Amino acid sequence: MRKLVYYVATTLDGHIAGPGGGDPTGESYFPVPQDLVEHIVAEYPETLPGPARAAMGIEGPGKHFDTVLEGRASFEIGLRAGLPDAYPHLRHLVFSSGLEADPASEVEIVRGDPLERVRELKAEDGLDIWIVGGGTLAHALLPEIDRLVLKQSPSVIGSGVPLFNGPFAPHVFKPVGTVELDSGVRVITLDRA
């Protein structure tokens, strides 16, 4: 069965964006050092947006994922940047009750129960399924998340969009691997205990 993997950048205090939301990439608290880029290209090249893949000459299928899941707010970051489908190389689903599907787009808008849809996806053949963001979607899907891959920046921001944005719901994960980059970023992999 396919795994549901939350692969995301986070601060030491568990935030995936600042208080205003939006794209934190390149902010002082979320630098993108060269060693992190090299790690992503080597290990998770399919998680780079289409334009970045094209600029780097990255082609072909993913190593880990063939499907990406996004919440509305994360998806709208791409829309504001002029990317109606930031991941055209992956099957792309956006969970939103308010977005309208674009008939010219391959992006699937999911209005129903996220857990039900993810259980259907996990039962299909294929590579693993990646949650790109955000915290509200990750919290809604927490019962089905099998693995966390956290690109942990060595920063504390105090407040912002939490890694999991929702009510108290304990789940336990165990560390299965850590990559320490010279820049101070740690890539921590945890599997459901």
Secondary structure, 3 states (H helix, E strand, C coil): CCCEEEEEEECCCCEEECCCCCCCCCCCCCCCCHHHHHHHHHHCHHHCCHHHHHHHCCCCCCCCEEEEEEEHHHHHHHHHCCCCCCCCCCEEEEECCCCCCCCCCCCEEECCCHHHHHHHHHHCCCCEEEEEECHHHHHHHHHHCCEEEEEECCCCCCCCEECCCCCCCCCCEEEEEEEECCCCCEEEEEEEC
